[in-house]
Amino acid sequence: NNVIDNQNRRRKKISYYRFAPAAACIIFFICIGLFSHNIYYTPVSYVSLDVNPSIEITLNRFDKVIETTAFNTEGKTILSALQLKNYNYNDAVKAIVDSITEQGYIADSGLVAVPLQTNLADKESKMRTTWEEGVLSVISGHHLTAQIEVISVDSQTVSDAHAQDLS
């Protein structure tokens, strides 16, 4: 009788241990998923496009758009027609500027201001060049000669602007 009881107890213990590797794998993949989600959706750069539509895009460390914000009615109109989430910022800038130009917001010989803030200093000069070239190519494609100013701003300037509901 004792032998049977010992065998039953051993089977119960073994049956619990049998699920331990599967449970560890599930916990591991949940942790990896949460970690990856945090990395992907952590903002590292903010780029605004100020013509009359005032639009800001938030980028992650992989140069993907994770959020778009319109700071006026015209900006909301432009963004409502575009689905930019998860776009590379090169494609996003072209889509935004193309839409703004087609709707007549960029005047010939006008000014396009592009404030840029990033936590990654090594990417700042590349982003400045990319934005300037991207805006220039789209504007030139529409046969306009607007002036483009891509400027770097610090995180305090971005915070102050957001507090005033500005890009």
C-alpha angles and dihedrals in degrees: 000000000000090000091055092048091050091050091050091050091049091051091052092050092046092050091056093048090050090069096047096089092048091048091048091051092050092050090047093053092046090053092047090049093051092045092049092048090053093049093048096046098043109111116229102162138035122196123184128195111204118186105119095302102069110209132169127192125198117214133198127218090273092060092251124138109248098169141011125202130191117204098192141024094267090052091051089052092052094046094046089065095047130069102200103156111126091009118136108252091243090061093040094055092050093048093048096045092044091053093046091048094047090052091052100247094127111070124204107266089012128132128257112194118199114185111192130193125179137169089212108079093187091060097046099085092044091050092048091053093044093050093046093048093043095051092043094051093050094045091047089050088059090048094246128137102207119158115245123208118186108185132179118231131183127245092256090059090051091049092049092049092049090050087058091046091249132126 
